[in-house]
Amino acid sequence: MEAPTRNHRLALSTRLAQPLIVATAILLLSGFLLNTPAGLLGKADAIGYAVCHRIDLRSFHLGERQLPLCARCSGMYLGALLGLIYQSFTAPRFSGMPPRRLLFVLGGLLLAFAIDGTNSLLSLMPGAPLLYPPHNTFRLITGTGMGLTIAALLYPAFNETVWQDREERPALSNFRSLGILLMLGILLDGLVISGNPLILYLLALSSAGGVLALLTLIYTMVWLMLLHAENRFCRPVELLPSLTAGFVLALLQIALFDLIRHLLTGSWDGFRLGKVPQNVTTL
């Protein structure tokens, strides 16, 4: 009888807390919308502002307008969003981690991200040796690989934390499933590089959505673990209060980081670089 009693208390506390969670979400969202730059892209800029340096020279542009996230972060959050969506269709509620042979491939993507990031960082240091001239295309590609890796690990971890009727099979189980995902990632990068204004506009908003999606899933998992409420859900509607709490915490982090950065810089612009070394390709 102890377990049902504990479940009943959890359900009761969740129902009592739900109005407070929703009210907090509305207040935070209203404050965010009222105090950030105007327009959809302005709001996307504010989300990117919390997690990305937004250096103009290291970003793709929609016309003359910088995208909300730099090339590397654009790839990372778009890749993560793509990976989450792909797995939700191909492996719903699967909670198994990728097998070891796929982890080696994902580890290679992680290594490429680290190498390109380090090489890009060295380009800021006059006279530092470079492996190759940094380029926004390399930043985008390695960022996308990192995003796909994050999604490959986060998606099954989320399912393992949330669902009562989860399946223990790997969400990415073989080279075929991973290969399709990698090809979709390459296609995604091609769309970014194409420079098509409509496509870039949609991808700019999607990259900011990727930031919110990742943070919301992570904070939802944290929320459930703090409440000791793992593996209690069978239907998506049952999860909505916890997802709302995760969204509140995600938005709170973004708002806090925005506030601190804006107080320090007094501007919504990205960080500025000095003179760019001649051996650095920025476009």
Secondary structure by P-SEA (a helix, b strand, c coil): caaaaaaaaaaaaaaaaaaaaaaaaaaaaaaaaacccccaaaaaaaaaaaccccccccccccccccccccaaaaaaaaaaaaaaaaaaaacccccccccaaaaaaaaaaaaaaaaaaaaaaaaacccccccccccaaaaaaaaaaaaaaaaacaaaaaaaacccccccccccccaaaaaaaaaaaaaaaaaaacccaaaaaaaaaaaaaaaaaaaaaaaaaaaaaaacccccccccccaaaaaaaaaaaaaaaaaaaaaaaaaaccccccccccccccccccc
